[in-house]
């Protein structure tokens, strides 16, 4: 038996946001066993917390989708830190935790308010690869909607490799009905984790942008609220000159799935930081047989 928590990320209320299953002690589990557990939970990600190997880290994290391991992912990073803090297994040092994962060391800031704790992670450095005209045309055929060419669609690599593009407006984005089988084939062709698309909300709206993330090649047709996807969007907008290196905004994601996720995006001297609330919905033990 080992402790496990289900955490809803990017929401302060249970059953909204994006859930992640957090196995609080993955010691002794090999990769095949971890993958089997992730396939069983059938969530977009399941994480396994382990003792750190790097002296600077507070813990080590392995992250699995139902079909593969990821080097890094956003909402699992926040949800795992929340679960470890709640269980008393880690403590922040001067308001900071350091997570070790396949992409390297990830810094998280921990802010404790009167009613709840807020977490944010520093996005790993992003690499950018523009799509070709033919790749954009195939993406539009898969998605059933045009993508803006200004800014030019590209793959943003932050560990996960997201194809990022802007649509004309939030209504167009929310109306998308992708051809998932065809989209999965394009993701494999591009070597991409999936597609994270965004559109601006009208002036005066509470949130600056709406976001949707699709990753059918990884077994997740639509990710309810995606931390690495939102980070990639922020890195994309910064690289394309759409926002300044010091910019703060709110993004919303998951409304099509009834999840009402809210993502706080902060850029400071060009460093992208992705934050949000977390709430535990299940705390129990996992029978490993």
MIGUVO-232775 format. One line per field, with one value per residue (C-alpha): residue number from 0; z, x, y negated. Coordinates in steps of 0.25 Angstrom, whole numbers, plus 5000, padded with zeros to 4 digits. Layout:
BEGIN
resi	NUM,...;
up	Z,...;
east	X,...;
north	Y,...;
% end
This chain:
BEGIN
resi	0,1,2,3,4,5,6,7,8,9,10,11,12,13,14,15,16,17,18,19,20,21,22,23,24,25,26,27,28,29,30,31,32,33,34,35,36,37,38,39,40,41,42,43,44,45,46,47,48,49,50,51,52,53,54,55,56,57,58,59,60,61,62,63,64,65,66,67,68,69,70,71,72,73,74,75,76,77,78,79,80,81,82,83,84,85,86,87,88,89,90,91,92,93,94,95,96,97,98,99,100,101,102,103,104,105,106,107,108,109,110,111,112,113,114,115,116,117,118,119,120,121,122,123,124,125,126,127,128,129,130,131,132,133,134,135,136,137,138,139,140,141,142,143,144,145,146,147,148,149,150,151,152,153,154,155,156,157,158,159,160,161,162,163,164,165,166,167,168,169,170,171,172,173,174,175,176,177,178,179,180,181,182,183,184,185,186,187,188,189,190,191,192,193,194,195,196,197,198,199,200,201,202,203,204,205,206,207,208,209,210,211,212,213,214,215,216,217,218,219,220,221,222,223,224,225,226,227,228,229,230,231,232,233,234,235,236,237,238,239,240,241,242,243,244,245,246,247,248,249,250,251,252,253,254,255,256,257,258,259,260,261,262,263,264,265,266,267,268,269,270,271,272,273,274,275,276,277,278,279,280,281,282,283,284,285,286,287,288;
up	5000,4997,4999,4987,4985,4974,4972,4964,4958,4954,4962,4977,4976,4975,4962,4953,4948,4943,4952,4954,4962,4971,4976,4988,4989,4976,4983,4977,4965,4952,4939,4934,4947,4947,4933,4937,4948,4939,4929,4940,4946,4932,4935,4926,4936,4948,4956,4964,4975,4978,4987,4979,4973,4971,4984,4981,4979,4990,4982,4969,4960,4949,4940,4932,4922,4920,4908,4911,4921,4919,4923,4929,4930,4937,4944,4950,4955,4963,4967,4972,4980,4986,4990,4996,5004,5009,5014,5021,5012,5007,5013,5005,5007,5007,4999,4989,4985,4975,4967,4959,4947,4933,4928,4939,4952,4952,4962,4969,4978,4989,4994,5007,5008,5019,5013,5003,4997,4983,4975,4962,4954,4945,4931,4926,4914,4901,4887,4875,4862,4851,4844,4829,4820,4817,4832,4835,4824,4829,4843,4838,4831,4844,4853,4843,4845,4840,4848,4848,4841,4849,4859,4851,4856,4862,4871,4885,4892,4908,4910,4904,4890,4887,4874,4877,4869,4870,4865,4861,4874,4886,4879,4868,4878,4886,4874,4869,4867,4862,4854,4865,4858,4847,4857,4864,4851,4849,4863,4861,4848,4855,4867,4875,4889,4884,4880,4889,4883,4888,4885,4891,4899,4896,4903,4917,4920,4933,4925,4914,4906,4904,4902,4898,4897,4889,4890,4883,4880,4895,4898,4902,4892,4900,4913,4922,4927,4922,4930,4920,4909,4915,4918,4903,4899,4908,4902,4888,4890,4896,4885,4874,4881,4885,4900,4907,4916,4928,4927,4935,4931,4933,4924,4924,4919,4921,4919,4908,4917,4929,4937,4938,4939,4943,4940,4945,4936,4940,4932,4939,4931,4921,4930,4929,4942,4942,4955,4960,4972,4975,4983,4988,4984,4988,4999,5001,4998,4986,4987,4979,4981;
east	5000,5005,4998,4992,4985,4976,4978,4970,4979,4976,4963,4961,4948,4947,4943,4948,4961,4970,4972,4985,4987,5000,5006,5014,5024,5028,5040,5042,5033,5039,5035,5026,5019,5017,5012,5002,4997,4996,4988,4979,4976,4973,4976,4984,4995,4999,5012,5021,5029,5043,5055,5064,5077,5081,5086,5078,5065,5054,5048,5049,5036,5033,5021,5013,5001,4993,5002,5016,5025,5027,5040,5032,5017,5011,4998,5005,5016,5007,4998,5009,5015,5002,5000,5014,5012,4999,5005,5016,5027,5033,5035,5038,5051,5049,5036,5042,5042,5051,5046,5055,5050,5055,5055,5064,5062,5048,5047,5033,5029,5019,5010,5002,4989,4979,4970,4978,4992,4996,5007,5014,5026,5036,5035,5047,5055,5047,5052,5044,5042,5033,5023,5023,5012,5008,5008,4999,4990,4989,4987,4975,4969,4970,4964,4954,4958,4968,4980,4986,4999,5002,5007,5013,5009,5021,5025,5029,5038,5038,5040,5026,5026,5013,5009,5004,4995,4985,4971,4963,4954,4950,4937,4944,4954,4942,4935,4946,4943,4956,4958,4965,4971,4976,4982,4989,4996,5000,5006,5014,5019,5023,5029,5019,5012,5000,4993,4991,4983,4978,4970,4968,4956,4948,4954,4949,4947,4953,4963,4972,4972,4964,4973,4970,4980,4979,4988,4981,4994,4997,4984,4977,4968,4966,4974,4964,4975,4989,5000,5012,5002,4999,5014,5017,5006,5013,5027,5021,5014,5027,5036,5026,5026,5011,5014,5025,5036,5028,5014,5003,4990,4979,4976,4964,4963,4953,4940,4936,4939,4932,4945,4946,4961,4968,4983,4991,5002,5014,5026,5037,5049,5045,5044,5030,5023,5010,5002,4988,4981,4980,4970,4971,4959,4963,4973,4975,4984,4988,4988,5000,4997;
north	5000,4986,4972,4966,4953,4947,4932,4923,4912,4898,4898,4895,4903,4919,4925,4913,4910,4922,4935,4942,4954,4953,4966,4960,4970,4977,4984,4998,4996,4999,4991,5002,5002,4987,4988,4998,4990,4977,4986,4990,4976,4972,4957,4948,4950,4958,4955,4963,4955,4960,4956,4946,4949,4935,4928,4915,4922,4925,4937,4944,4946,4956,4952,4962,4961,4973,4977,4971,4963,4948,4940,4929,4925,4913,4917,4930,4921,4912,4923,4932,4920,4918,4932,4933,4920,4925,4938,4931,4938,4926,4912,4899,4892,4877,4879,4888,4903,4909,4921,4930,4937,4942,4927,4923,4915,4907,4896,4894,4882,4885,4874,4877,4868,4868,4878,4885,4888,4883,4890,4885,4892,4885,4890,4897,4890,4891,4894,4890,4897,4890,4899,4900,4895,4910,4913,4901,4905,4920,4914,4906,4918,4926,4915,4910,4895,4885,4881,4867,4865,4853,4858,4870,4884,4892,4903,4898,4908,4907,4922,4925,4920,4912,4907,4893,4884,4873,4873,4861,4861,4868,4873,4879,4886,4892,4897,4906,4920,4926,4939,4946,4958,4949,4939,4951,4955,4940,4940,4952,4946,4934,4941,4932,4935,4928,4915,4903,4892,4879,4867,4853,4850,4837,4824,4823,4838,4844,4853,4848,4861,4874,4887,4901,4913,4926,4938,4950,4956,4958,4963,4950,4944,4931,4927,4920,4909,4910,4903,4906,4902,4889,4887,4890,4880,4869,4872,4872,4859,4853,4858,4852,4839,4840,4837,4830,4838,4832,4835,4842,4848,4858,4869,4878,4892,4904,4898,4907,4919,4912,4910,4895,4894,4881,4880,4868,4865,4856,4851,4845,4841,4851,4862,4869,4873,4881,4882,4886,4891,4906,4915,4929,4937,4951,4955,4970,4982,4990,5005,5009,5024;
% end
